[in-house]
Amino acid sequence: MDVRRRLAVQCVLCLLTAALMFPPAAAEAANELETGGIVMPTGDMAVRTPSQPMEMLTASEAQDLNAQMAAYTPQEDSLLVNRAENYYYYNNLDPIAKQIYDVMYGVAKDPVSPGNIGLMMTDMDPQGDEFYYEFELAYRSICFDHPELFWLYSREEADMCFSSEAVVQNGFYFVYFMMMEPFENFVPQMTAFNAAADAFLADIDTSISEYETIRQVHDKLIGLVDYDDPVAEDLSIFRTGQDLAHTAYGALVTDSAGNPNYAVCDGYSLAFEYLLQQCGIDTAFIGGMAGASPEDMGRHAWSLVKMDGAWYEVDTTWDDQDSLENSLDPAMNGYSYFMEALEDPVYRDLIDHYLFLVSTDRIRHFVPGDEYTYQTKDWMYQFSLVGESVHIRLEEDGTGDPDPAVFALAPTALESYGGVWQ
């Protein structure tokens, strides 16, 4: 799977059927517009290498861990902040995965102190494939539910593992969860993340309708974040570590190179999720494949949002039309017309929300209607700045990969919001 491709969406910046529509008197003066494809980002969702269980512990090693746990003094206040009332994937996990998730979260509250070790008992063999699958299922779910655990999602500097005693006691195993190494940057990175989130939310009015709250966050986020092309195109990242551009930290603070507010699709989506969680909006991260057609797709991430009791889908990355502007070449034929469309406030509002609060069916196969046709002010041309596309979720496929298993739990959005752009 090519996880860093950026696919040209068909029909973007191309003329619609009978697109050259102009008065007969202007026919001789008309020039055919250049139809080069605007690139919509796909292939930009991270593929993560699963954590590995440690070897079975000797009795002496288990005693050492028990001593560290006994000596540990829990932190009174955690830097982890999340005001969500519901965590969608957690609520839908099986009991074993839920138990692992709970223990993991306890470790995540203080990933700096070696003595902060989680412990659980299970009758499932911790070295077996079944337990390992449950561990990875819980790991994926906690990362997708908790964007503030950006460092756990990226695994660039921090990773969690588990180990167990070799001795079975009354049919039960003791399983220890811990950080592979203390996460030394936890305090400065979490402090920066919390400050950035607070600053973003400072002027978001949550006293109004859920729709207005969601729209405020959506619009401010796509105005703040720039798409991180270098990260999306750098295949070496998979060999050297995952850039923070894949996380909410990248979107709200910086990517790993220090570029402020730079992210790719999962960074956009996780930031959107986190900000809505702080506003009391139920939301969920979703992953899958997207592109111009089912034959031309790459890994991609977007969001699910619950508003007024109904679920909707949102792709903040593709709604960010600043990336479209950056793709335009001033030397291309028709550049002034395309910029005219982008600078038209009514049309810009339309295309900034074309994948905002839509149904699963609509985002699965989006076909732009006549409302996306732009008529130039001189009546020389009609064209569309959005094209036909697909978003296909990763779902349980029998391979044992926890990512599809998590996303198979995601709700279906049955309707599109009847806003002014629909």
HELIX and SHEET records of a PDB file:
HELIX    1   1 PRO A   24  ALA A   29  5                                   6    
HELIX    2   2 ALA A   59  ALA A   71  1                                  13    
HELIX    3   3 TYR A   88  ASN A   91  1                                   4    
HELIX    4   4 PRO A   95  ALA A  108  1                                  14    
HELIX    5   5 ASP A  129  ASP A  145  1                                  17    
HELIX    6   6 PHE A  150  SER A  154  1                                   5    
HELIX    7   7 PHE A  186  LEU A  201  1                                  16    
HELIX    8   8 GLU A  210  LEU A  224  1                                  15    
HELIX    9   9 ASP A  229  GLU A  233  1                                   5    
HELIX   10  10 ILE A  237  THR A  240  1                                   4    
HELIX   11  11 LEU A  244  HIS A  246  5                                   3    
HELIX   12  12 ALA A  248  LEU A  252  1                                   5    
HELIX   13  13 CYS A  265  GLN A  278  1                                  14    
HELIX   14  14 THR A  316  ASP A  319  1                                   4    
HELIX   15  15 ASP A  322  SER A  327  1                                   6    
HELIX   16  16 TYR A  335  GLU A  343  1                                   9    
HELIX   17  17 PRO A  345  ILE A  351  1                                   7    
HELIX   18  18 THR A  360  ARG A  364  1                                   5    
HELIX   19  19 ASP A  370  TYR A  372  5                                   3    
HELIX   20  20 PRO A  402  PHE A  407  1                                   6    
SHEET    1   A 2 ARG A   6  ALA A   8  0                                        
SHEET    2   A 2 VAL A  39  PRO A  41 -1                                        
SHEET    1   B 3 GLY A 118  THR A 122  0                                        
SHEET    2   B 3 TYR A 173  MET A 179 -1                                        
SHEET    3   B 3 MET A 160  SER A 164 -1                                        
SHEET    1   C 2 ASP A 226  TYR A 227  0                                        
SHEET    2   C 2 TYR A 262  ALA A 263  1                                        
SHEET    1   D 5 ALA A 310  VAL A 314  0                                        
SHEET    2   D 5 ASP A 296  MET A 307 -1                                        
SHEET    3   D 5 THR A 283  SER A 293 -1                                        
SHEET    4   D 5 SER A 389  ARG A 393 -1                                        
SHEET    5   D 5 HIS A 365  PHE A 366 -1                                        
SHEET    1   E 2 THR A 373  GLN A 375  0                                        
SHEET    2   E 2 GLN A 382  SER A 384 -1                                        
END                                                                             
